[in-house]
Amino acid sequence: MQSHIQVLDFLAENAAHEPTPRKRKIPVVSIAPQSLASLAASVSSPSPTSVTPRQILHRLKAFFSQTLGIDYVYDTTFSRHISLLEHTREFLERKTQSASGAKGALPMLASACPGWICYAEKTHSEMLPFISRTKSPQQVMGTIVKSWLASKWNRT
């Protein structure tokens, strides 16, 4: 049920709240480094000069802010590091549990892609005990934006 049409409709409706800033939501976009690398490769392949993921991020920021009215655009590299640290902590916890004979602690299945986790949950219920409980980089970024950054923007 999520589509680009719904996003565009939300942005148009949200822009109508400009005179009353408290009603207006602050649109935020987060982009995975994999997406930036893929776009950079795609743009670079027909061109004699290469485009870096950082350049793509700057272009996307300009497009999102100037064309769509998005207030903030972030790359999820920072949240990816947090997620990886949490995955490591969870793995060590599960390894300790497994060593003490706990059933279902290992293997631990993890992914930076929420779509893969959703697929596994819906189609392979036998995997549920093995799927990591750690938030994906996308979820970590959402938490950072909704809690920490929102307080900086006086929107809590």
N, CA, C and O atoms as a DFTB+ gen file, in Angstrom:
624 C
 N C O
     1  1       0.816      -1.201       0.000
     2  2       0.000       0.000       0.000
     3  2       0.864       1.272       0.000
     4  3       0.320       2.375      -0.050
     5  1       2.164       1.144       0.054
     6  2       3.016       2.327       0.005
     7  2       3.507       2.504      -1.424
     8  3       4.024       1.572      -2.039
     9  1       3.338       3.708      -1.935
    10  2       3.762       3.968      -3.304
    11  2       4.270       5.396      -3.410
    12  3       4.104       6.205      -2.498
    13  1       4.884       5.682      -4.530
    14  2       5.372       7.042      -4.731
    15  2       4.201       8.034      -4.805
    16  3       4.357       9.207      -4.466
    17  1       3.042       7.564      -5.242
    18  2       1.857       8.429      -5.296
    19  2       1.464       8.854      -3.881
    20  3       1.147      10.021      -3.649
    21  1       1.484       7.908      -2.932
    22  2       1.156       8.242      -1.546
    23  2       2.159       9.233      -0.965
    24  3       1.786      10.135      -0.216
    25  1       3.429       9.063      -1.312
    26  2       4.461       9.985      -0.826
    27  2       4.208      11.377      -1.400
    28  3       4.236      12.362      -0.663
    29  1       3.965      11.466      -2.694
    30  2       3.711      12.768      -3.316
    31  2       2.455      13.423      -2.757
    32  3       2.431      14.635      -2.542
    33  1       1.405      12.626      -2.518
    34  2       0.178      13.161      -1.920
    35  2       0.450      13.710      -0.518
    36  3      -0.016      14.792      -0.163
    37  1       1.210      12.949       0.273
    38  2       1.557      13.408       1.624
    39  2       2.331      14.722       1.557
    40  3       2.027      15.658       2.296
    41  1       3.338      14.799       0.667
    42  2       4.159      16.005       0.571
    43  2       3.323      17.215       0.155
    44  3       3.525      18.313       0.675
    45  1       2.385      17.024      -0.779
    46  2       1.519      18.134      -1.212
    47  2       0.624      18.590      -0.064
    48  3       0.463      19.790       0.160
    49  1       0.041      17.637       0.664
    50  2      -0.828      17.975       1.794
    51  2      -0.021      18.637       2.912
    52  3      -0.475      19.600       3.531
    53  1       1.160      18.118       3.160
    54  2       2.014      18.655       4.215
    55  2       2.441      20.086       3.904
    56  3       2.518      20.919       4.807
    57  1       2.719      20.376       2.632
    58  2       3.141      21.723       2.238
    59  2       2.032      22.744       2.487
    60  3       2.309      23.926       2.690
    61  1       0.795      22.295       2.470
    62  2      -0.335      23.190       2.720
    63  2      -0.366      23.682       4.163
    64  3      -1.081      24.636       4.469
    65  1       0.391      23.053       5.050
    66  2       0.418      23.433       6.466
    67  2       1.504      24.463       6.778
    68  3       1.771      24.737       7.948
    69  1       2.130      25.032       5.757
    70  2       3.211      25.998       5.968
    71  2       2.858      27.131       6.937
    72  3       3.673      27.459       7.800
    73  1       1.660      27.745       6.823
    74  2       1.368      28.858       7.736
    75  2       1.320      28.454       9.211
    76  3       1.539      29.292      10.086
    77  1       1.042      27.201       9.491
    78  2       1.006      26.732      10.880
    79  2       2.058      25.644      11.054
    80  3       1.750      24.459      10.926
    81  1       3.289      26.034      11.342
    82  2       4.396      25.086      11.380
    83  2       4.218      23.894      12.319
    84  3       4.782      22.833      12.054
    85  1       3.456      24.029      13.406
    86  2       3.296      22.896      14.329
    87  2       2.525      21.759      13.677
    88  3       2.751      20.596      14.012
    89  1       1.616      22.067      12.750
    90  2       0.865      21.027      12.058
    91  2       1.701      20.375      10.962
    92  3       1.494      19.212      10.617
    93  1       2.640      21.132      10.425
    94  2       3.474      20.626       9.343
    95  2       4.461      19.610       9.887
    96  3       5.152      19.869      10.872
    97  1       4.525      18.460       9.247
    98  2       5.500      17.437       9.616
    99  2       6.820      17.754       8.916
   100  3       6.839      18.410       7.875
   101  1       7.904      17.288       9.491
   102  2       9.216      17.506       8.895
   103  2       9.580      16.266       8.093
   104  3       9.907      15.232       8.675
   105  1       9.529      16.351       6.756
   106  2       9.872      15.179       5.938
   107  2      11.375      14.894       5.978
   108  3      12.201      15.793       5.820
   109  1      11.702      13.627       6.194
   110  2      13.086      13.176       6.259
   111  2      13.228      11.955       5.356
   112  3      12.382      11.061       5.374
   113  1      14.294      11.920       4.571
   114  2      14.593      10.772       3.716
   115  2      15.927      10.202       4.161
   116  3      16.879      10.944       4.405
   117  1      15.993       8.879       4.267
   118  2      17.272       8.237       4.544
   119  2      17.594       7.313       3.371
   120  3      16.719       6.626       2.843
   121  1      18.859       7.311       2.980
   122  2      19.294       6.555       1.808
   123  2      20.435       5.630       2.203
   124  3      21.405       6.053       2.833
   125  1      20.308       4.372       1.829
   126  2      21.349       3.381       2.128
   127  2      22.563       3.595       1.227
   128  3      22.413       3.987       0.070
   129  1      23.763       3.340       1.748
   130  2      24.961       3.486       0.917
   131  2      24.942       2.561      -0.305
   132  3      25.528       2.882      -1.338
   133  1      24.262       1.406      -0.182
   134  2      24.157       0.497      -1.326
   135  2      23.397       1.162      -2.469
   136  3      23.753       0.998      -3.636
   137  1      22.357       1.910      -2.132
   138  2      21.577       2.613      -3.156
   139  2      22.414       3.707      -3.809
   140  3      22.366       3.891      -5.025
   141  1      23.177       4.427      -3.001
   142  2      24.040       5.470      -3.553
   143  2      25.084       4.876      -4.488
   144  3      25.352       5.425      -5.557
   145  1      25.677       3.747      -4.082
   146  2      26.690       3.095      -4.920
   147  2      26.072       2.592      -6.223
   148  3      26.672       2.718      -7.290
   149  1      24.883       2.029      -6.134
   150  2      24.202       1.525      -7.324
   151  2      23.871       2.662      -8.292
   152  3      24.091       2.544      -9.497
   153  1      23.349       3.750      -7.761
   154  2      23.043       4.904      -8.608
   155  2      24.307       5.494      -9.225
   156  3      24.308       5.873     -10.396
   157  1      25.385       5.574      -8.440
   158  2      26.654       6.097      -8.957
   159  2      27.170       5.222     -10.091
   160  3      27.635       5.736     -11.108
   161  1      27.092       3.921      -9.927
   162  2      27.543       3.005     -10.986
   163  2      26.685       3.161     -12.232
   164  3      27.195       3.149     -13.352
   165  1      25.392       3.305     -12.035
   166  2      24.472       3.443     -13.163
   167  2      24.728       4.737     -13.934
   168  3      24.727       4.741     -15.165
   169  1      24.947       5.823     -13.215
   170  2      25.198       7.115     -13.856
   171  2      26.582       7.125     -14.507
   172  3      26.773       7.747     -15.552
   173  1      27.538       6.442     -13.895
   174  2      28.919       6.449     -14.395
   175  2      29.127       5.571     -15.621
   176  3      30.003       5.855     -16.438
   177  1      28.335       4.503     -15.764
   178  2      28.615       3.538     -16.832
   179  2      28.552       4.133     -18.240
   180  3      29.420       3.805     -19.049
   181  1      27.588       4.983     -18.585
   182  2      27.604       5.510     -19.948
   183  2      28.506       6.733     -20.109
   184  3      28.709       7.215     -21.223
   185  1      29.038       7.227     -19.009
   186  2      29.807       8.468     -19.028
   187  2      31.306       8.185     -18.978
   188  3      31.725       7.202     -18.367
   189  1      32.113       9.023     -19.606
   190  2      33.565       8.836     -19.534
   191  2      34.148       9.185     -18.159
   192  3      35.238       8.730     -17.811
   193  1      33.420       9.991     -17.382
   194  2      33.882      10.325     -16.031
   195  2      32.996       9.621     -15.015
   196  3      31.791       9.470     -15.216
   197  1      33.610       9.197     -13.929
   198  2      32.832       8.480     -12.918
   199  2      32.217       9.456     -11.918
   200  3      32.745      10.539     -11.666
   201  1      31.097       9.039     -11.366
   202  2      30.384       9.815     -10.358
   203  2      30.465       9.020      -9.061
   204  3      30.219       7.814      -9.053
   205  1      30.807       9.686      -7.974
   206  2      30.964       8.994      -6.696
   207  2      29.622       8.922      -5.955
   208  3      28.716       9.709      -6.228
   209  1      29.502       7.981      -5.025
   210  2      28.294       7.937      -4.197
   211  2      28.047       9.256      -3.448
   212  3      26.899       9.660      -3.262
   213  1      29.110       9.913      -3.028
   214  2      28.967      11.199      -2.327
   215  2      28.342      12.257      -3.256
   216  3      27.489      13.037      -2.832
   217  1      28.775      12.273      -4.526
   218  2      28.204      13.212      -5.488
   219  2      26.720      12.899      -5.726
   220  3      25.897      13.806      -5.852
   221  1      26.396      11.604      -5.783
   222  2      24.998      11.206      -5.950
   223  2      24.176      11.674      -4.754
   224  3      23.058      12.161      -4.921
   225  1      24.726      11.527      -3.548
   226  2      24.015      11.983      -2.348
   227  2      23.728      13.481      -2.436
   228  3      22.623      13.916      -2.112
   229  1      24.711      14.277      -2.871
   230  2      24.502      15.722      -2.994
   231  2      23.434      16.041      -4.046
   232  3      22.613      16.938      -3.856
   233  1      23.455      15.297      -5.150
   234  2      22.436      15.501      -6.189
   235  2      21.044      15.135      -5.667
   236  3      20.069      15.846      -5.912
   237  1      20.970      14.019      -4.947
   238  2      19.682      13.604      -4.391
   239  2      19.176      14.594      -3.350
   240  3      17.982      14.890      -3.300
   241  1      20.082      15.106      -2.520
   242  2      19.678      16.111      -1.532
   243  2      19.082      17.321      -2.229
   244  3      18.051      17.841      -1.803
   245  1      19.730      17.775      -3.307
   246  2      19.213      18.924      -4.054
   247  2      17.846      18.604      -4.650
   248  3      16.927      19.417      -4.558
   249  1      17.705      17.432      -5.257
   250  2      16.424      17.038      -5.848
   251  2      15.336      16.950      -4.789
   252  3      14.257      17.519      -4.954
   253  1      15.616      16.236      -3.698
   254  2      14.609      16.059      -2.659
   255  2      14.193      17.389      -2.030
   256  3      13.010      17.614      -1.776
   257  1      15.162      18.266      -1.779
   258  2      14.805      19.526      -1.121
   259  2      14.175      20.517      -2.096
   260  3      13.146      21.114      -1.779
   261  1      14.766      20.703      -3.266
   262  2      14.281      21.732      -4.194
   263  2      13.033      21.307      -4.963
   264  3      12.177      22.139      -5.260
   265  1      12.925      20.034      -5.285
   266  2      11.797      19.582      -6.095
   267  2      10.650      19.040      -5.242
   268  3       9.484      19.328      -5.512
   269  1      10.978      18.258      -4.217
   270  2       9.942      17.599      -3.432
   271  2       9.652      18.261      -2.091
   272  3       8.653      17.937      -1.449
   273  1      10.507      19.181      -1.660
   274  2      10.272      19.851      -0.387
   275  2      10.645      19.034       0.838
   276  3      10.107      19.260       1.922
   277  1      11.559      18.088       0.675
   278  2      12.045      17.285       1.799
   279  2      13.026      18.145       2.597
   280  3      13.931      18.754       2.025
   281  1      12.847      18.192       3.910
   282  2      13.689      19.043       4.743
   283  2      15.087      18.477       4.989
   284  3      16.072      19.215       4.986
   285  1      15.166      17.169       5.200
   286  2      16.455      16.561       5.540
   287  2      16.641      15.267       4.767
   288  3      15.709      14.480       4.600
   289  1      17.873      15.065       4.295
   290  2      18.230      13.828       3.587
   291  2      19.507      13.301       4.238
   292  3      20.518      13.999       4.310
   293  1      19.442      12.065       4.706
   294  2      20.584      11.455       5.384
   295  2      20.984      10.153       4.713
   296  3      20.156       9.422       4.168
   297  1      22.255       9.896       4.771
   298  2      22.803       8.609       4.350
   299  2      22.815       7.744       5.613
   300  3      23.089       8.252       6.700
   301  1      22.527       6.467       5.488
   302  2      22.390       5.609       6.669
   303  2      23.708       4.953       7.110
   304  3      23.683       3.964       7.843
   305  1      24.837       5.480       6.680
   306  2      26.119       4.877       7.066
   307  2      26.300       4.858       8.581
   308  3      26.715       3.842       9.139
   309  1      25.998       5.960       9.247
   310  2      26.144       6.036      10.704
   311  2      25.249       5.003      11.387
   312  3      25.696       4.271      12.270
   313  1      23.987       4.949      10.974
   314  2      23.066       3.994      11.603
   315  2      23.456       2.556      11.262
   316  3      23.170       1.635      12.027
   317  1      24.102       2.366      10.130
   318  2      24.599       1.038       9.755
   319  2      25.675       0.584      10.748
   320  3      25.701      -0.579      11.152
   321  1      26.554       1.499      11.135
   322  2      27.597       1.166      12.116
   323  2      26.975       0.795      13.468
   324  3      27.400      -0.162      14.115
   325  1      25.974       1.558      13.879
   326  2      25.296       1.248      15.141
   327  2      24.655      -0.134      15.060
   328  3      24.773      -0.934      15.988
   329  1      23.981      -0.409      13.953
   330  2      23.326      -1.705      13.762
   331  2      24.344      -2.845      13.787
   332  3      24.102      -3.884      14.401
   333  1      25.475      -2.651      13.123
   334  2      26.515      -3.697      13.110
   335  2      27.062      -3.955      14.512
   336  3      27.313      -5.102      14.880
   337  1      27.244      -2.893      15.291
   338  2      27.713      -3.067      16.678
   339  2      26.695      -3.857      17.491
   340  3      27.063      -4.724      18.284
   341  1      25.418      -3.555      17.293
   342  2      24.361      -4.285      18.007
   343  2      24.273      -5.740      17.541
   344  3      24.024      -6.636      18.347
   345  1      24.475      -5.973      16.254
   346  2      24.495      -7.356      15.754
   347  2      25.627      -8.140      16.414
   348  3      25.449      -9.299      16.788
   349  1      26.783      -7.508      16.556
   350  2      27.927      -8.156      17.204
   351  2      27.604      -8.494      18.655
   352  3      27.888      -9.597      19.122
   353  1      27.002      -7.527      19.371
   354  2      26.625      -7.754      20.767
   355  2      25.630      -8.903      20.867
   356  3      25.768      -9.775      21.725
   357  1      24.628      -8.906      19.992
   358  2      23.619      -9.962      20.029
   359  2      24.236     -11.323      19.693
   360  3      23.899     -12.333      20.312
   361  1      25.143     -11.343      18.705
   362  2      25.778     -12.616      18.351
   363  2      26.571     -13.172      19.528
   364  3      26.480     -14.362      19.831
   365  1      27.345     -12.322      20.192
   366  2      28.124     -12.789      21.346
   367  2      27.210     -13.300      22.453
   368  3      27.530     -14.290      23.111
   369  1      26.081     -12.640      22.664
   370  2      25.094     -13.085      23.653
   371  2      24.539     -14.462      23.263
   372  3      24.435     -15.351      24.108
   373  1      24.188     -14.633      21.999
   374  2      23.653     -15.910      21.525
   375  2      24.710     -17.018      21.564
   376  3      24.402     -18.178      21.837
   377  1      25.952     -16.640      21.287
   378  2      27.031     -17.632      21.329
   379  2      27.206     -18.159      22.754
   380  3      27.406     -19.355      22.967
   381  1      27.128     -17.247      23.726
   382  2      27.218     -17.643      25.132
   383  2      26.044     -18.544      25.507
   384  3      26.226     -19.553      26.188
   385  1      24.840     -18.180      25.063
   386  2      23.650     -18.997      25.329
   387  2      23.794     -20.379      24.694
   388  3      23.449     -21.387      25.311
   389  1      24.296     -20.426      23.480
   390  2      24.460     -21.694      22.773
   391  2      25.473     -22.585      23.490
   392  3      25.283     -23.798      23.587
   393  1      26.546     -21.979      23.988
   394  2      27.568     -22.734      24.708
   395  2      27.010     -23.336      25.993
   396  3      27.476     -24.378      26.455
   397  1      26.005     -22.670      26.568
   398  2      25.403     -23.200      27.796
   399  2      24.214     -24.109      27.496
   400  3      23.476     -24.497      28.402
   401  1      24.032     -24.449      26.203
   402  2      23.020     -25.432      25.822
   403  2      21.658     -24.887      25.449
   404  3      20.720     -25.665      25.273
   405  1      21.513     -23.555      25.320
   406  2      20.217     -22.980      24.943
   407  2      19.876     -23.370      23.512
   408  3      20.715     -23.279      22.616
   409  1      18.644     -23.803      23.307
   410  2      18.213     -24.231      21.984
   411  2      17.754     -23.018      21.166
   412  3      17.106     -22.115      21.694
   413  1      18.095     -23.008      19.883
   414  2      17.643     -21.944      18.988
   415  2      18.453     -20.667      19.053
   416  3      18.061     -19.663      18.459
   417  1      19.591     -20.677      19.769
   418  2      20.395     -19.464      19.864
   419  2      21.187     -19.225      18.576
   420  3      21.325     -18.088      18.126
   421  1      21.697     -20.292      18.000
   422  2      22.478     -20.187      16.763
   423  2      21.938     -21.173      15.741
   424  3      21.395     -22.206      16.132
   425  1      22.061     -20.905      14.481
   426  2      22.711     -19.741      13.866
   427  2      21.859     -18.487      14.037
   428  3      20.668     -18.557      14.339
   429  1      22.496     -17.354      13.836
   430  2      21.782     -16.083      13.902
   431  2      21.716     -15.520      12.487
   432  3      22.748     -15.291      11.856
   433  1      20.511     -15.299      11.995
   434  2      20.309     -14.740      10.666
   435  2      20.081     -13.244      10.797
   436  3      19.229     -12.799      11.566
   437  1      20.850     -12.472      10.040
   438  2      20.732     -11.021      10.117
   439  2      20.828     -10.435       8.714
   440  3      21.430     -11.024       7.816
   441  1      20.227      -9.272       8.545
   442  2      20.270      -8.599       7.263
   443  2      20.098      -7.109       7.471
   444  3      19.387      -6.679       8.379
   445  1      20.749      -6.321       6.627
   446  2      20.568      -4.868       6.662
   447  2      19.323      -4.469       5.874
   448  3      18.962      -3.293       5.830
   449  1      18.671      -5.449       5.254
   450  2      17.504      -5.177       4.409
   451  2      16.219      -5.573       5.140
   452  3      15.966      -6.761       5.340
   453  1      15.406      -4.593       5.538
   454  2      14.149      -4.922       6.209
   455  2      13.234      -5.774       5.331
   456  3      12.435      -6.558       5.844
   457  1      13.347      -5.626       4.019
   458  2      12.525      -6.413       3.100
   459  2      12.819      -7.901       3.194
   460  3      11.906      -8.724       3.127
   461  1      14.089      -8.244       3.348
   462  2      14.458      -9.663       3.467
   463  2      13.894     -10.241       4.760
   464  3      13.359     -11.350       4.771
   465  1      14.013      -9.493       5.836
   466  2      13.493      -9.945       7.127
   467  2      11.978     -10.135       7.036
   468  3      11.448     -11.133       7.523
   469  1      11.288      -9.189       6.419
   470  2       9.830      -9.293       6.253
   471  2       9.480     -10.542       5.439
   472  3       8.551     -11.272       5.783
   473  1      10.221     -10.782       4.368
   474  2      10.008     -11.974       3.539
   475  2      10.194     -13.244       4.371
   476  3       9.354     -14.143       4.338
   477  1      11.295     -13.310       5.114
   478  2      11.577     -14.494       5.921
   479  2      10.480     -14.708       6.974
   480  3      10.055     -15.840       7.204
   481  1      10.029     -13.632       7.606
   482  2       8.978     -13.747       8.623
   483  2       7.666     -14.261       8.029
   484  3       6.962     -15.047       8.663
   485  1       7.340     -13.822       6.818
   486  2       6.061     -14.182       6.198
   487  2       6.078     -15.555       5.529
   488  3       5.050     -16.230       5.476
   489  1       7.229     -15.968       5.022
   490  2       7.249     -17.206       4.229
   491  2       8.034     -18.353       4.844
   492  3       7.899     -19.497       4.409
   493  1       8.842     -18.067       5.837
   494  2       9.673     -19.114       6.441
   495  2       9.609     -19.019       7.962
   496  3      10.586     -18.643       8.610
   497  1       8.455     -19.360       8.524
   498  2       8.273     -19.232       9.973
   499  2       9.269     -20.079      10.761
   500  3       9.550     -19.785      11.923
   501  1       9.807     -21.132      10.132
   502  2      10.794     -21.966      10.817
   503  2      12.078     -21.198      11.128
   504  3      12.869     -21.629      11.967
   505  1      12.290     -20.060      10.457
   506  2      13.487     -19.248      10.682
   507  2      13.340     -18.275      11.849
   508  3      14.341     -17.747      12.335
   509  1      12.123     -18.030      12.301
   510  2      11.872     -16.998      13.310
   511  2      12.783     -17.059      14.534
   512  3      13.265     -16.015      14.973
   513  1      13.042     -18.250      15.109
   514  2      13.924     -18.258      16.291
   515  2      15.364     -17.824      15.991
   516  3      16.115     -17.469      16.899
   517  1      15.735     -17.856      14.716
   518  2      17.118     -17.552      14.351
   519  2      17.314     -16.124      13.841
   520  3      18.450     -15.673      13.701
   521  1      16.235     -15.417      13.566
   522  2      16.349     -14.050      13.034
   523  2      16.768     -13.101      14.146
   524  3      16.217     -13.125      15.247
   525  1      17.742     -12.274      13.841
   526  2      18.260     -11.307      14.802
   527  2      17.168     -10.345      15.255
   528  3      16.284      -9.980      14.480
   529  1      17.241      -9.941      16.517
   530  2      16.302      -8.967      17.079
   531  2      16.793      -7.528      16.869
   532  3      16.062      -6.575      17.136
   533  1      18.016      -7.378      16.396
   534  2      18.615      -6.062      16.217
   535  2      17.915      -5.283      15.106
   536  3      17.543      -5.846      14.076
   537  1      17.744      -3.996      15.327
   538  2      17.116      -3.141      14.323
   539  2      18.017      -3.018      13.092
   540  3      19.243      -3.058      13.190
   541  1      17.375      -2.870      11.938
   542  2      18.109      -2.632      10.698
   543  2      18.641      -1.194      10.704
   544  3      18.180      -0.371      11.495
   545  1      19.605      -0.884       9.828
   546  2      20.085       0.499       9.747
   547  2      18.942       1.493       9.482
   548  3      18.951       2.609      10.001
   549  1      17.965       1.079       8.676
   550  2      16.823       1.940       8.386
   551  2      16.019       2.214       9.670
   552  3      15.611       3.349       9.918
   553  1      15.796       1.177      10.477
   554  2      15.059       1.348      11.731
   555  2      15.853       2.186      12.723
   556  3      15.283       3.014      13.434
   557  1      17.176       1.975      12.775
   558  2      18.026       2.765      13.669
   559  2      17.949       4.236      13.272
   560  3      17.830       5.105      14.136
   561  1      18.017       4.523      11.962
   562  2      17.936       5.910      11.494
   563  2      16.588       6.515      11.872
   564  3      16.524       7.670      12.292
   565  1      15.516       5.747      11.727
   566  2      14.199       6.234      12.127
   567  2      14.146       6.582      13.603
   568  3      13.558       7.593      13.987
   569  1      14.758       5.750      14.427
   570  2      14.802       6.002      15.870
   571  2      15.608       7.263      16.170
   572  3      15.198       8.079      16.995
   573  1      16.741       7.425      15.511
   574  2      17.576       8.618      15.713
   575  2      16.800       9.873      15.329
   576  3      16.793      10.859      16.066
   577  1      16.148       9.829      14.171
   578  2      15.397      10.998      13.701
   579  2      14.232      11.305      14.634
   580  3      14.036      12.455      15.026
   581  1      13.451      10.273      14.996
   582  2      12.240      10.509      15.790
   583  2      12.528      10.882      17.236
   584  3      11.739      11.595      17.855
   585  1      13.627      10.420      17.777
   586  2      13.885      10.749      19.182
   587  2      14.914      11.869      19.320
   588  3      14.593      12.939      19.838
   589  1      16.126      11.642      18.870
   590  2      17.185      12.611      19.118
   591  2      17.035      13.873      18.271
   592  3      17.037      14.981      18.809
   593  1      16.904      13.717      16.951
   594  2      16.810      14.905      16.089
   595  2      15.517      15.686      16.324
   596  3      15.520      16.916      16.288
   597  1      14.420      14.979      16.561
   598  2      13.156      15.678      16.827
   599  2      13.272      16.586      18.048
   600  3      12.691      17.670      18.066
   601  1      14.009      16.161      19.058
   602  2      14.179      17.027      20.238
   603  2      15.027      18.261      19.882
   604  3      14.811      19.341      20.433
   605  1      15.974      18.101      18.976
   606  2      16.785      19.237      18.523
   607  2      15.948      20.233      17.726
   608  3      16.211      21.436      17.738
   609  1      14.929      19.707      17.028
   610  2      14.046      20.548      16.221
   611  2      12.843      21.036      17.028
   612  3      11.937      21.658      16.472
   613  1      12.826      20.761      18.334
   614  2      11.702      21.126      19.216
   615  2      10.388      20.535      18.712
   616  3       9.363      21.217      18.685
   617  1      10.424      19.252      18.309
   618  2       9.245      18.605      17.764
   619  2       8.859      17.370      18.574
   620  3       8.217      16.469      18.033
   621  1       9.225      17.302      19.838
   622  2       8.870      16.126      20.630
   623  2       7.583      16.329      21.381
   624  3       7.139      15.433      22.099
